[in-house]
Amino acid sequence: MGRRHLNGLKTAALFASLWVVVLVAGSVIGSGRYVLWFGLAGLAMSAYGYWNSASIAIRAMHAYPVSELEAPAMY
């Protein structure tokens, strides 16, 4: 149980650090006029990553479905 909790905290810390980078970039570019736009873009990317993380990971590993005949050890 403790390990799952630690993984969740590490994920939250990663998202928080990415949000800090996005918002700092938005405040530096254009003297702070684009913070809202960068925040909305960050929100959209976070939502996309949250709801599509499984398919993103599968594509990143070039995984594909196999049948029982192709890989009997997996069944």
matplotlib code that plots the C-alpha trace (Angstrom):
import matplotlib.pyplot as plt

x = [0.0, 2.8, 4.5, 1.3, 0.9, 4.5, 3.9, 0.9, 2.9, 5.7, 3.1, 1.5, 5.0, 5.8, 2.5, 3.1, 6.6, 5.4, 2.6, 5.2, 7.3, 4.3, 3.1, 6.6, 7.0, 3.7, 4.7, 8.1, 6.8, 5.0, 5.5, 2.8, 0.1, 0.0, -0.2, -3.9, -3.3, -0.4, -2.5, -5.4, -2.9, -1.5, -4.9, -5.8, -2.6, -3.1, -6.6, -5.5, -2.7, -5.0, -7.7, -5.4, -2.4, -2.9, -3.0, -0.1, 2.0, 1.0, 2.0, 5.3, 6.2, 5.1, 2.9, 0.3, -2.3, -1.2, -3.3, -2.9, -1.2, 1.4, 2.4, 1.1, 3.3, 1.2, -1.9]
y = [0.0, 2.4, 2.0, 2.9, 6.0, 7.0, 6.5, 8.8, 11.4, 11.2, 11.6, 14.6, 16.2, 15.6, 17.3, 20.1, 20.8, 20.7, 23.2, 25.5, 25.3, 26.1, 29.0, 30.5, 30.3, 32.0, 34.8, 35.4, 35.5, 38.7, 40.1, 38.0, 38.6, 34.9, 33.2, 32.5, 31.0, 28.9, 27.7, 26.7, 24.8, 23.1, 22.1, 20.7, 18.7, 17.4, 16.3, 14.6, 12.8, 11.7, 10.2, 8.7, 7.6, 3.9, 4.3, 6.7, 4.2, 1.3, 3.4, 4.4, 0.7, -0.2, -2.9, -4.9, -7.6, -11.2, -14.3, -17.4, -19.2, -16.5, -16.2, -19.2, -18.3, -15.1, -17.1]
z = [0.0, 0.8, -2.5, -4.4, -2.3, -3.1, -6.8, -6.6, -4.8, -7.4, -10.2, -8.5, -8.0, -11.7, -12.8, -10.3, -11.6, -15.2, -14.3, -12.7, -15.9, -18.1, -16.0, -15.6, -19.4, -19.8, -17.4, -19.0, -22.6, -23.3, -19.7, -18.3, -20.9, -21.9, -18.5, -19.0, -22.5, -21.2, -18.3, -20.6, -22.9, -19.8, -18.6, -22.0, -22.2, -18.6, -19.5, -22.6, -20.8, -18.0, -20.2, -22.9, -20.8, -21.5, -25.3, -25.2, -23.2, -25.6, -28.6, -27.0, -26.6, -30.1, -28.5, -30.4, -29.5, -29.9, -30.0, -27.9, -30.9, -31.3, -27.6, -25.6, -22.6, -22.1, -21.7]

ax = plt.figure().add_subplot(projection="3d")
ax.plot(x, y, z, "-o")
ax.set_aspect("equal")
plt.show()
